[in-house]
Amino acid sequence: MRLFIYKNALNFMKFKWPALIFSTFLVLGSLVSLFTKGLNLGLDFTGGTVIEVQFEQQAELDKVRDALAAAGFADAQVQYFGSSQDVMIRIAPREGVQQKAIGEQILTVINTVAATPVTVNKVDVVGSAVGDELKEDGFLAILAALVGILIYVAARFEWRFSVGAVASLLHDVIITLGMFSVTGMEFDLTVLAAILALIGYSINDTIVVFDRIRETFRKMRDLSTDESVNEAITTTLSRTTMTSFTTALTLIVLFFMGGAMIHGFATALLFGIAIGTYSSIFIASALAVILGASREDLMPTVIEKEGADTPSI
């Protein structure tokens, strides 16, 4: 199914330098925010106390939040967990106070709000050492994904395309992280999972475009490099648009109806899909062209058969 049918290819490469300049400003701005303001790390990374309780009737989260704020826990994160009777409370660590004592105080406050005593399902204490390990593992996971993609694209296409693909992925990851830094949204393990999913989604889009570029180079040999790239991106535009649109529809439903647990996950992927689609069209291919990618780089090597130059009798 093709949503967009054009007689002539759209001139995407006309905007490669403006797009690269714009992206450079976005990346630099994101890096400045990340190094100065940082990320609002969740309890998964900072440590703290997580308490899961069950009410006999539907829990009123506003009353629970107000009671906790009055008791000195204004930063408590209160949300439904599974049903309207199951509530999860997350408290950041307090200096000089044992996490076990914090858990007991929270339960006392909740029992003053509930009409009947609540049932404690779980009390977890996450240490700061565990959080530091998760941060390190998350960084290594992203790094391993980027290195693996670099090797794969270099083997399948050519090193210029490999650099373009990985640069566009770094572009997507840095700008998405920058968005979380600027807005102050909580960055937890679900958001980290979204970043890794974004890497896979974005490289899939880029590989589709690169495949079509290679086909165009081989079939339309009278076109220049820019014209071949424009033709390839134009022919994949319908596919890119439909894929992004249907994925975004699912994420919008998750964003509004999935609950607070996956709010950050849906936000990261929604923003990341928009950035990833943009980078697949304007950044990855443009960088490969600027680095000197040409038809000869992707043409199959002609292997001469033994004796082919021997004249026939």
C-alpha positions in Angstrom: 0.0 0.0 0.0 1.4 3.4 -1.0 0.0 6.5 0.6 2.2 8.9 -1.4 2.7 8.6 -5.1 5.1 11.1 -6.7 6.0 11.4 -10.4 9.4 12.7 -9.4 11.5 11.9 -6.3 11.4 14.5 -3.5 14.7 16.4 -3.1 15.5 15.4 0.5 19.3 15.8 0.0 18.6 19.5 -0.7 18.1 19.9 3.0 20.9 17.7 4.2 23.1 20.6 5.5 20.2 22.5 7.2 19.1 19.2 8.8 22.6 18.5 10.0 23.0 22.0 11.4 19.6 21.8 13.2 20.5 18.3 14.6 23.9 19.6 15.8 22.2 22.3 17.8 19.8 19.8 19.3 22.5 17.4 20.2 24.7 20.1 21.7 21.8 21.5 23.7 20.9 18.0 24.9 24.5 17.4 26.0 24.7 20.7 27.8 21.5 19.9 29.7 22.7 16.4 30.5 26.1 17.6 31.9 24.7 20.6 33.8 21.2 19.5 34.9 21.5 15.8 34.6 18.6 13.3 34.6 15.9 12.9 37.2 16.8 9.4 38.1 14.1 7.1 39.5 14.4 4.8 42.5 15.7 2.0 40.3 18.9 4.0 40.0 19.1 6.1 43.2 17.8 3.5 45.6 15.0 3.9 48.2 12.0 2.1 49.5 9.1 0.5 47.5 6.0 -0.6 49.3 3.0 -2.4 47.8 -0.2 -2.5 49.8 -3.7 -3.7 49.1 -6.9 -1.8 50.2 -10.2 -3.6 50.8 -11.9 -0.9 48.7 -10.8 1.4 45.9 -7.8 3.5 47.2 -8.1 7.3 46.9 -4.6 8.2 45.8 -5.1 12.0 46.5 -5.8 11.3 50.1 -2.8 9.0 50.4 -0.5 11.6 48.8 -1.9 14.4 51.0 -1.4 12.3 54.2 2.2 11.4 53.2 3.0 15.0 52.4 1.7 16.1 55.8 4.0 13.4 57.4 7.0 14.8 55.6 7.0 12.6 52.5 6.0 15.1 49.9 8.3 13.4 47.3 6.5 10.0 47.6 5.4 8.5 44.3 1.9 7.0 44.8 0.3 5.0 42.0 -2.1 2.1 41.3 -0.4 -1.2 40.7 -2.5 -3.7 38.8 -5.9 -2.6 40.2 -7.6 0.3 41.9 -7.1 -1.5 45.3 -3.4 -2.2 44.9 -1.2 0.8 45.5 2.6 1.1 45.1 4.5 3.8 47.1 8.0 4.7 46.3 10.2 6.8 48.6 13.6 8.2 47.9 16.3 7.4 50.4 16.7 9.7 53.5 20.2 10.5 54.9 20.6 9.3 58.4 17.4 7.3 58.5 17.1 3.5 58.1 15.0 2.5 55.1 13.2 -0.1 57.3 12.1 2.7 59.7 10.8 4.7 56.7 8.7 1.8 55.6 7.1 1.5 59.0 6.3 5.2 59.1 4.6 5.0 55.6 2.4 2.1 56.7 1.3 4.0 59.8 0.3 7.0 57.7 -1.6 4.8 55.2 -3.6 3.1 57.9 -4.7 6.5 59.1 -6.2 7.2 55.7 -7.7 3.8 55.0 -11.2 2.9 56.4 -9.9 -0.6 57.2 -6.4 -1.9 57.8 -4.4 -2.4 54.6 -2.6 -5.6 53.6 1.1 -5.2 53.0 2.1 -7.3 50.0 5.8 -6.3 49.7 8.4 -4.0 51.1 11.5 -3.7 49.1 14.6 -1.7 50.0 16.8 -0.8 47.0 20.3 0.2 48.0 22.4 2.9 46.2 25.0 0.3 45.2 22.3 -1.6 43.3 21.3 1.7 41.6 24.9 2.4 40.6 25.2 -1.1 39.1 22.0 -0.6 37.1 23.3 2.6 35.7 26.5 1.0 34.7 24.7 -2.0 33.1 22.3 0.3 31.3 25.1 2.3 29.8 27.0 -0.9 28.7 23.8 -2.3 27.1 23.4 0.9 25.0 27.1 0.8 24.1 26.9 -2.9 23.1 23.9 -2.3 21.0 25.6 0.6 19.1 28.8 -1.4 18.6 26.9 -4.4 17.3 24.9 -2.3 14.9 28.2 -0.6 13.7 29.7 -4.0 12.8 26.5 -5.3 11.2 26.0 -2.3 8.9 29.6 -2.2 8.0 29.5 -5.8 6.9 26.2 -5.6 5.1 26.8 -2.3 3.3 29.9 -0.2 3.6 31.7 1.7 6.3 30.3 5.1 5.3 26.8 3.8 5.7 27.8 2.2 9.0 29.1 5.6 10.3 25.9 7.3 9.1 23.7 4.7 10.8 25.4 4.7 14.2 25.7 8.6 14.1 21.9 8.8 13.6 21.3 6.4 16.4 23.5 8.4 18.8 21.6 11.5 17.6 18.3 9.8 18.5 19.5 8.6 21.9 21.2 11.8 23.0 18.2 14.0 22.0 15.8 11.7 23.7 17.9 11.8 26.9 18.1 15.5 26.5 14.3 15.8 26.4 14.1 13.9 29.7 16.8 16.2 31.2 15.2 19.4 30.1 11.7 18.4 31.2 12.8 16.8 34.4 10.7 13.7 33.8 11.7 10.6 35.8 14.2 8.3 34.2 13.8 4.8 35.4 14.3 1.2 34.0 11.2 1.4 31.8 12.6 4.5 30.1 16.0 2.7 29.6 14.1 -0.2 28.0 12.4 2.3 25.7 15.8 3.8 24.7 17.0 0.3 23.8 13.7 -0.4 21.9 14.2 3.0 20.1 17.7 1.9 18.9 16.2 -1.3 17.3 13.3 0.6 15.8 15.4 3.4 14.3 18.0 1.1 12.8 15.3 -1.0 11.2 14.0 2.1 9.5 17.5 3.1 8.4 18.3 -0.4 7.0 15.2 -0.3 4.9 16.3 3.0 3.4 19.8 1.8 2.9 18.5 -1.4 1.1 16.5 0.7 -1.3 19.5 3.0 -1.9 21.5 0.0 -2.9 18.8 -1.2 -5.2 18.5 2.2 -6.8 22.2 2.4 -7.3 22.2 -0.9 -9.2 19.0 -0.3 -11.3 19.2 3.4 -12.1 22.9 3.8 -13.1 22.4 7.1 -14.8 21.3 8.9 -11.6 23.8 10.8 -9.4 24.3 9.9 -5.8 22.0 12.5 -4.5 19.3 11.6 -7.0 19.6 7.9 -6.1 19.2 8.7 -2.4 16.2 10.9 -3.0 14.6 8.2 -5.1 15.2 5.6 -2.4 13.8 7.7 0.4 10.8 8.7 -1.6 9.9 5.1 -2.5 10.1 4.1 1.2 8.2 7.1 2.5 4.8 5.4 2.5 6.2 2.4 4.5 8.0 4.7 6.9 4.9 6.8 7.5 2.6 3.8 8.0 5.0 2.1 10.4 5.5 5.2 12.5 1.8 6.0 12.5 0.6 2.6 13.6 3.3 2.3 16.3 2.5 5.8 17.6 -1.2 4.9 17.8 -0.4 2.0 20.2 1.9 4.2 22.3 -0.7 6.9 22.5 -3.1 4.4 24.0 -0.4 3.2 26.4 0.4 6.8 27.3 -3.2 7.7 28.3 -4.5 4.3 29.5 -1.4 2.4 30.6 -1.1 4.0 34.0 1.8 5.7 35.6 4.0 2.6 35.5 4.7 2.9 31.8 4.1 6.6 31.3 7.8 7.3 30.9 8.2 4.3 28.6 5.4 5.5 26.2 6.7 9.1 26.3 10.3 8.1 25.4 9.2 5.9 22.5 6.7 8.5 21.2 9.3 11.2 21.2 12.0 8.7 20.0 9.9 7.5 17.0 9.5 11.1 15.8 13.2 11.8 16.1 14.1 8.3 14.7 12.0 8.8 11.6 13.5 12.2 11.0 17.1 10.9 11.4 16.4 7.9 9.1 15.4 10.3 6.3 17.7 13.3 6.8 20.6 12.3 8.9 21.8 8.7 8.2 21.7 8.9 4.4 23.0 12.5 4.4 26.1 11.6 6.5 26.9 8.6 4.2 26.7 10.9 1.1 28.8 13.6 2.8 31.4 11.0 3.7 31.7 10.1 0.0 29.4 7.1 -0.5 28.9 6.3 -4.1 27.5 3.7 -6.5 30.8 1.9 -6.8 30.8 1.2 -3.0 27.7 -0.9 -3.3 28.0 -2.5 -6.7 28.7 -6.2 -6.6 32.3 -7.2 -7.3 32.6 -8.8 -10.8 34.6 -12.0 -10.6 36.3 -13.0 -13.8 36.3 -16.6 -14.6 39.5 -18.4 -15.3 40.3 -18.4 -19.0 37.7 -15.8 -19.8 40.4 -13.7 -21.7 41.5 -16.7 -23.8 40.4 -16.2 -27.4 38.2 -18.9 -28.8 39.4 -21.0 -31.7 
